[in-house]
């Protein structure tokens, strides 16, 4: 492909985060100018800093910024952009944006509006697949405002069911429906979430087949009528229908399946005269029977694994295909090159806390350093403020190695080296995943991860114990950083006592347990450390301090040198070392405080957000697990359930109220206490 004929020299990226940064990089390599757009929440974001120009769109909610088509067109014309790349999510699959670009003389980097309309109407795409002889999952578009028709279709298809948003993917607007009682609440919730994410509340209801694998084929089409596929990706590791781990090629996948499914993907794309990059998604059952799901007419989050095994830059190809250039190679040429292309794995690093049901987190990511020896697609830098208005994806780690075993080994190392201090992430969870035997053997399906969550994401408090070296490092760092007493004589070290053998104490909290570290100096820069806890026998160690500053501490323990990254945020101390990853300790007072104000029956917000719906009333009896209220944060709805059976003692918020992290939402008292009050 020659870039000389590209009819535009400046591209507006109608997106944010890591994909906006990725598109900016591709444009730079083609010599194209870039325009970023941003909301109030993204004024200091990385994509704004990287672009040649940047235009403010509006307030943080996507409906008032990234989803405003007139504002995007105005930004393009104000900056002289001649093309618009939608990225993924937001308006990437919206035919109205493609139409508006055509009317305004902008090149839309994606399929035509007509193709977007057909693929957006999932029934039409399903009918096309059937007409081409491609197996499909039974399903139909529905109107959530017609409950009787929805119930009739559900009964016809049979439970369990899956409802999904017509306007987009990424797990938003998707719900598993096990029985009739769950149907209407799930449809209402899915429609509301889809409307916020894609400005489109339409839904599609289909039969849920279990267990299955999720296999998708990357296709490319040019304006000369040629369509090819670039092989498959496996995306079976999902939580709440959101992919967190993708691989190429698929594991335990026969060449016969690859040939048949790839041919069907190309057949579907060719029938649409598809231009640009797209993904044809299938599910594969345990009998190796596959079914067409849908076509995603955009770049996918997981596109880097395909780039790794093909050596192609898919975003650059998107731009060139939008400019009218032909595909650079034929299907046969591509398949011959794929024979020795190795194996690629991508994992998504998200700002969420696995120990709290993967609740999204917000605040300052004080230290952020990912390994420099592999591909990283990141949307943030150290010191970034992570808000609650968008999804929680921070970055993607992409590994490419000659074999899958080598790729897994490199991934483990990369995750252990990834520094993320200040906010919780799913990095520890991903590290645990790397050791799962079923995953290593390639024996996973779309429901496998949900079944493993109890073991992977929630360490029982009785087993949660930080390494002794970690507690010693935290104690030594705190001793070094403690402000000098102004009455202390100059020249004496911090924490000096005239009786050097007299011990000092620090108290730390970890997973609800209290740990006491007693220490005293036994020589120049040496500490004798004793650890006691409420559950274990005492432990002792000697630590030789080498250096410490505000962001790190270096020490020796048992003749091994440790370099730990450190960050203090209020009463929390974050530490990272390759041996244990990123961990957070609570800095406890030396004397136990009175009982906390928050009682066991208080239900508090884990992070800032909006209360969408309250499902209980004052005085109502609830059983353990009953739904209490629905909150929205980071574009995702979260249903909070009763932690135990009891009575609603107080309702502290109202629908549509904005709440802060830690704010009390409800009080539940056990039935006995309510009766005696």
N, C-alpha and C positions, 0 to 999 in steps of 0.2 A: 504493500500500500504506500502510495505517495501522499504526503500531507500538503502538497502544493495546491491541490484543488479544493481544500477545505474553504467553504464560502463564508466563514466567520472567523473573527480573530479574538473575540471576547465572549466568555461564557458566564452566565449568571447561574449560581448553584442555589436552587430553591430548597435548601436543607440545612442541617446543622451537624455538629458532632463529628464523629470519626468519618462518616461517609463524605461529608463536605470537605474534610481535610484530604481524603483519598482522591476526590475528584479534582481538587486544586492541584495536587501533585501530578496527576495525569495531564492536566491542561498545561502545566509548566513544561513538562517534557515534550509536549507538542508545540511549544512556543505560543500558546494561547493565553490571553489575559483572563483574569478571573474577577468575579464580583460575588462577594458574600452578602447574605442578608442575615439580620439578627433581630431578636426580640430584646426587651428590657432585661430579661434574665441572662442573655448571652452577650452583653456589651463587652465583656473581657474574655470571651471564649477564644479557643485556639484558632478555629476556622476564620474568625474575624481578623485575627492578627496575620494569618498566612495569605489572605487574599490581597489582590492588588487594590481593590476598592471594596467598600462595605456600605450597606444601606440599612438604616433602621426601619423596621416594619411596624412595631407597635408593642403593646404590653406582652407579658409572658405567656398567657394562655394561647395555645396554638390557633384557636379560633379567631384570635385578634391579631395574629402575626403570620405564622408560616402557612396558614390555610386561606389567606386572603389573596385571591387571584388578582384583583385590580392592583393591590399594593406590589405584588411581584412584577407585574407588567410595567408599572410606573418606575420601579427600580431599574428594570432592564433598559428602558428608554432613557432614563436620566443618566445612566452610566455608559451608554453606547453599546451595550451587550446585544449581540445578534443571535445568540442561542441560549437556551435554558435547559439545564440538566436537573431533573427532579430528585435524583438519588433514590432512596427507598423510603417507604412510609409517607406520611403527610399526603401530598397530592400526586405521588408518583404514578398511581393507577387511575387518576381522575381524567376522564375524557374532556371535561369542561376546560381544564387547563390546556390540554393539547389543542383544542379548538381555538381557545383564546390566543394561544401563541401563533397559530396559523393566521388568524385575522389580523394580528399585530405585526406580521412579518418576521416573527421569531422562529428559529429552527428549534423544534422540540426534540430533545435527545431521548427518543423512545418510539414505540409503535404509533401508528396513526390513531386518531380519536375513534374511528370506527372499530378498529381492532380492540382498543381498550373497552369500548362499550360491549362488544360481544363477549370478551373474556370476563368483564365485570359482571355480566348477567350469567351466573354460573350454570343456570339451566341451559342457556344457549350453547355454552362451551361443552357441557355434558352431551347435548344432542349432537353436536358436531363430532365429538369423539365416537359416539355410538354409530353415527352414519359412516365413519371411517373404519368401523370394526374393532375399535379399541374398547376393552372392558371398562365399565364405570361402576362407581359405588352408587347404589340407589339413593336418590335424594331429590329435593325440589326447593325452589325459592319460596319464601313465605312472607306474609305480612304479619308482624307481631301484634298489630292492632285488630286482628281477626282471630281471637282465641279458639273459636269452635273449629275453624278450618285447620288451624295448627294442630289441635288435638286429634282431628280426624286423620291428618297426614301422619302424625306420630304413631297412632294406632296401626295404620296401614304398614308403615316401615318396620315397626317393632323396636322395642328398647333393647339395649342402650342406643342413644342417639348422640349426634354431634351437631351443634349449631355453630355457624361461623359467619363472620362479616363478609358481605359481598364486596365492600370497598377496599379491603386490604387484608394483611396477614399479621405475622409477628405475635400470634396468640391473643391479640386484642379482639374482643367480640366473639371469642370461642368459649363454649361451655360443654362439658359432658353432662348428659341428661340420663340418669339411671332409670327413672320411672315417671309416671304421669304427674305425681305430686311436685316434681322438680321442674316440669316443663315450662309453665307460664312464668314463674320467677326467673328462670334462666334466660328465657327469651327477652324479658324486659331488661334484665341486667346487660345482656349481650348487645341489645339494640342501643342502649344508652352509651355503653363503652365504645361501640363502633361509631356512633355519631360524633363523639368527642375526638376520636382518633383520626377519622377519615371524612368527616362532614357527610356521612352516609349511614343511615340507620338500617338499611336493608340487610336481610338475613337469608341464610340458606340452611336447610335442615337435611341431614343425611344419616343413613344407617352407620352406626359405629362398629367397625370390624375390629376384633381383638383376638389374639395379639398380632400385630403387624409391624413391619419395618417401613420406614419412610425413605424412599429412594427418589431422587430427582435428577433430571437431565438438563444440563446447560445447553441452550440452543442459541445460534446466531443466524440472522438472516440479512441479506442485502437487498438493495432496490432492483437488482438484476434478476431476482427470483430464486436465488440459491439459498438453501437452508441447510445447516449442518449441526451436529451435536458434538460437544466437547467431552463426552463421557459423563459418568454419573457421580453423584455425591450421596453419602449416607448421612441422614439427619435424624436418626432414631432416638438419640438422647435428648429428651425434651422434658420440661417441667411446665405444667399448665399450658401445654401446647406451644411453648416457646423453646426454640432450639438453643442449646448452650454448648454443643460440641458437634463438629461436622468433620467428615473425612472424605477423601477421594484417593483412590477408588473405594467402592464399597467393599466390606469384608465378607468373605464367604459368599461370593456372588459369581455365578457362572458366566462364561463367555456367551453361552446361548441366551441367557437372560439379558445380558448387556446388548447383544445384537437385536433382540426382539423389542425391548423397551426403547432402545435408542432409535430404531426404525420408526416406531410409533410416535415418538417425540418429534422426529423430523417430518413425518407425515402430517401431523397436526399443524406444525408451524408452516409447512408448505401450503396447506389448504387455506391458511389465513393470509398468504403472501407477507409473512412476518418480516419486519425490518427492525434490526436492533438486537439487544440481548434479552433473553427470556429464560424462564425455567418451567419445564413441564414436570409436575409432581405426580408421583404414584405411591400407592401403598402395596406392600408385598406380603402375602400371608405365609404361614408355615409350610404350605404345600407349593410354594413358589408360583402361586397365581397372583398376577398383578392387576391393579385397578387404577384407572386414571382418576386423579383428584381435581386438579386445576392447573391453569397456566398463570404464573406470576410474570406479568409483562414489564419487568424492570430488572435492575441489578439487584442481586441478593446480598444479604449481610455476609453469607458464606462464600462469596465468589473467590476469595483469595486461594482456597484450596484447589480450585480448578486452574487458576493462574499458575500455581506452583507446579502442577504436574504437566501442564501444556507449554509453559514458558510464554504464554500470551498475556497481554495486558487488556483485560476486558473493558475497562473504562475508556482506554484509548480507542479500542475497537468500537465502542458505543459512539464515540464522537465522530470517528471516521465513517461509520455506517450511516449516521445521521447526515453526514455531508455528501452522501451518495456514492461513496467508494465501494468497490466490490470486496468480497471476502478474500483474505490473503492466501487461503489454501482450501483444498477440497476435502471431502470427508475421508477418502482413502489415504490422502497424505497425512491427515491428522492422526488417524488410527494407527498408522505405521510408526509415528513418532511417539505415541503413548505407550508402546510396548515396554520401554525401559525408563519410564518417567518417575518411578519411585512412589512414595506414599506421603500424603499431606494431611495434617490435622490442624483444625482451628478450634480454639476455645474462646468463649466470650467472658471477659472480666466485667462484672457488674457491681455497682455500688448497692449492695444489699447484704443483709445479715442472715446467713443460713440458720443461725441458732434461734432466730425469731421468725421462723416460717418464711424466710427470704424477704422480709420486709425491706423496702427500699430505704436508703439512708440519705441524709442531706447534711451539708456543712462544708468544711474546708478539708480538702485532701492535702495535708501539709507536706508530706514527702511522697513522691511518685517517681520511681525509677525502675524501668523495665529493662531486661537484658538487651544488649546492643548486638548480639551475635545471631539474631533471628529477625524475621519480619514482624514488625509491630504496626498495627493500624490503630492509632490512638486519637482521641478527641480532646484530651486534656493535658495539662502540664502541672508540675508541682505548684501547690498553692491555689489550685482552682477551687472555686466555690461550686459545689454540686447542689442544684436545686431540686424541686419536686415537680416541676411542670412537664418534664419529658421523661422518656424511658431511662432506665438505669445503666445502659451500656456505656462503659468507659473506654474499653479498648479490646482488641483481639490479638491473641498470640497465634502466629501461624508457623508451624513446623513443617519442614520438607526434608525427608531423609530417604536413603535407598530402600529401606524396608519399614514396615509398620512397627516392628519391635524397636528399631533405632529411633523412629519418630516418637514413640511413647517414652523412651528413655530420655530423649532430649526435652520432651515436654515436661517431665517431672523436674528436670534440672531448671528449666526456664521458670516454672512456677515457684520453685524454692528460692530463686534469685529475685523475684519480683517484689519490690518494696512499695507498699501502699499503707502509709501511716496517717491516721487522723480520722478515718471512716472505715467501717467494716466493708469487706468485699467478699465475693465468693471464691477467692483464691484458695483458702484452706479446703473448701469443699471440692474444688477441682483437683487439688493434690490428692485427696482421699479417693476420688474417682479413678485416678491413674493406677491405683493398687487393686481395684476390684477385678476379681478373677474372670467374671463373666464378660466384662468390658475388654479385658486383655485378650480373651479368646474370641471376641467378636460375637458373643451370644447375647445381644441386646435387642429390644424392641421398643416401641413407643411408650409402652406402659411400664417398662423395666425400672426406669429411674424413680418414678413415683413410689414404686414398691420398696425401693431401697432408701428412701429419704429418712426414715426413722433412724437408721443406723448411721447414715452418712452425715446428716446435718445437725444432729442433736446429741452431743456427748453427754451421757448421764453425769450428773453432778458428782456422784460418788466416785467416778473414775477420772474426773477432770483434775489434773494436777500439772501445774507448769513445771518445766525443768528447773532443777536447782540452780543451774548456771544462769538461767533467765532471771530468777528472783535475786540472785546475788548481783548480777549486772545492774538490775533496776535499783537496788539498794546503793551500790557504789556510785552510780550515776547521780542519784538524788543527793547523796552526801557531797559530791563534788559541785553540784549546781546550787546547793542551798546558799542563799544570800549570807554574806559575812555579817556577823554581829558587829555593829558599829562600836561597841564597847570592848571588843576583843583586841588584844595587842597586835600591832602590825607585825607581819612576818610569820605568824602562827598559822598553820593550815586550818581550813574550814573544818568544824567539828572537833577541834583539838580539845583535849581534857588534860588536866595535870596528872591524872591517873590513867595512862594509856590502856591499862588492862581492863578498865571499867567498860562494860558492854553498852552499846547503844542498840535501839530497836526501831525497826520499821515494820509497818503492817500493810499487807496487800490483800486485795480481794480478787478472786478468779473463779468464775462460774459459781458464784454464791458462797464460796468457801473463804475462810479467813486464814492467811498464812503470816506467821511472824518470823522475821529475820533478825536474829541477834548477831551483832558483829563487833569486833574490836581490832585495832591495829596491832600487828605483830612484827612490824619492821617497816622499812621504807617502801611505801606504796603497796603493802601487803595487808590483806584483811583475813581474819579468821571468821568464817560465817557459819552460823547454825540455823537450820530451818526447822520450825515446828508448825504443825497444823492441827486442825481439830480431828483429823481422821487417820493420820499416819505417824509412824515413829520418827523421831528427830533425825536429821541428816546434817553432816558437816562437810565443809570444803574450805580450801584456802585459795584466795583470789589474788593475783598479782596485777594491779592496775597499771596500764601502760600510758593511756591518754584518754581524756574525755573532754567533750565540748557540748554545745547546746544541741547538736544533732547526732552525736555518736559517742560510743564508748568502746575502747579496745582493752582487752585484758587476757591474761593467761589462766587456764584452769586445767590441772592435770597435764601440764606441758603442752597443751593445745592452745593456740591463739584464736580468740573470738573477736570479730569486729561486728558490733551491733549498731544499727541505726535506731535512733531514739527520737520520740516526739512527745512532749507533754501538752495535754489539752485539759486545762482545769484540773480535776481530780482523777484524770485518766493518764496513764503512761503507756504509750505504744512502743513496741520494740520489734525489730526484725533481725533475724539471723537465718542463714540457709538451713540450719538444722531444724528449726521449728517454724519458720515462716513468719507471718505477721500476727502478733498477739497483743492483747490489751489487758493491762492490769489496772485495778482500781486502787487509788491511794487512800488508805483508810486512816482515820485518826488513831492516835496512840491509845486513847481510852474509848471504849465502846460508847456510842451515842445512844440516847433513848430510842425506843422503837420508832421506826419511820412513820411519817404521817400517812403514807400510802398503805392502806390495808390490803389484805389478801383478796378481798372482794371488789376492790377498785379496778375498773377497766380503763386504762390510760392509752392515749395515742402514742404509738411507737415513734412517729415522725410527723411533721406538719402535713396538713391536708385538709380536705373538705368532707364534712359529713353529708352523705347523699341521702341516706334513709335510715330511720330508726324503726326497728321491727318489733319492739316491745313497749309496754306501757308500765307506769308506776304500779307496783303491787302485783305484777304478773308473775306467776310461777314459771320457772324455766328448768329444763333438764340439761344435763351436761351436753355440750355440743350444739344446743339450740342457737339459731342466728339471733344476734342482738342488734347489730347495726352494720351499715355498709359505708366504707370510706373510700375516697379516691386520692391517690397520690402517685406521681410519676406516670400519669395516664392509665394507671391500672386500678381497677376496683378490688377492694379487699373486704371480705365479709368477716366480721369479728364474732366469735361464738362464745357461749357461756363456758367458763373454765370448770364449773361444777354446778350441780343442781342447787337451786335457791330461789330467792324472791328478789325482784327488781326493787331495790330500796330507794334509788334516786336516779333520775335522768338529768344529766348535767349539761347537755348540749341540745341543739335543735337542728332540723334539716337545713342543709346548705350553709351551715356555719363553718367558718375557717377555724381550725384548731392548731395549736402548736404541739411540738413533741413533748410528751410527758403530761399533757393536759388530761384531767379526769373527764371521762365520757359518761360512765355509768357506775353505779354501785350495786353489787349483788350481795345479799346476806344469806347465809344458810337458813333453811326453813326453821330450825330450832331457835336461832337467835332472833329471828323476826317474830316468832310466836311469843318470846319472853320479853320483847321490848315494850 
